[in-house]
């Protein structure tokens, strides 16, 4: 009973095939990820999807949106 036209909502996600392909090639490796809020996440890259990655640390999964990633680097253990 509302005479206003209905608005549609569109979900848009940036997909970078180069980042996706590179990340899929290092699944199972230890990595460090810097996020857009300047925090760092270190752990094992366990899963890569077009819109997010999963990094596990101490058996705890961290789901990180691909759009929030600034850079990714291999984690180098000093020992």
N, C-alpha and C positions, 0 to 999 in steps of 0.2 A: 504494500500500500504506500510505498515510497515513490514519488515521481522522479527522483533523481536517478540518472543512469548509473549502472553498476560499474565500478572500476575494476580493472584486472590487475593482478600482481604478477610481475615477471621476475624470476630468479635468474641472475646472470653470474656466472663464475668464470674467471679467467683460467684458461688451461694452457700451460706451456709444455708442448710435447718434448722439447729438449730437456727441460728439468725433469719431467716425468721419466723419460728414457734413461737419463743419467742416474737418477735415484734408483730405478729398478735394477740397474747393473750392480749396485752396492748393497742390496738387501742382505742382511746377516752380518754386515760390518759394523764396527763401532764408529759412531759419528758424533760431531758437535754441530748443533743448529743454533743460529742466532735468530731471534724473533724480532718483530717490529717494535716490541716494547722493551728492547735491549736485553731481554733475559736470554740465557743460554740453556740449552737442553743437551745433555750428554747421555748416550746409551746406544743400544743396538737397534739399527733400523730393521724393523720386523715386517713392515707392510708399506706398500706405496699404492695409492689410488689417485685418480686425476685431481681430486679436490683436497686430499689430506694425506699425511703420512703417519705411521705409528712408530714411535721410538720407545723401546722398553728399557727401564732401569730398575734393577732389583725386582724383576718379574712384575713391575707395574707399568702398564701401557700409558703413554702420553700421546693423545691424538692432536696433531698439529695441522692446522689449515695451511695449505700450500701458499695462500695469499699472504700469510703472516711471516713467511720465511724470508730473511735477508740474505743469509748465506749458509752453506753446509760444507763441512770439512771433515776429512777422516780424523778420528781421535787417535792421538799418538800416545801410547803408554810409555812412560819413562820407567826404567827399572834396571 
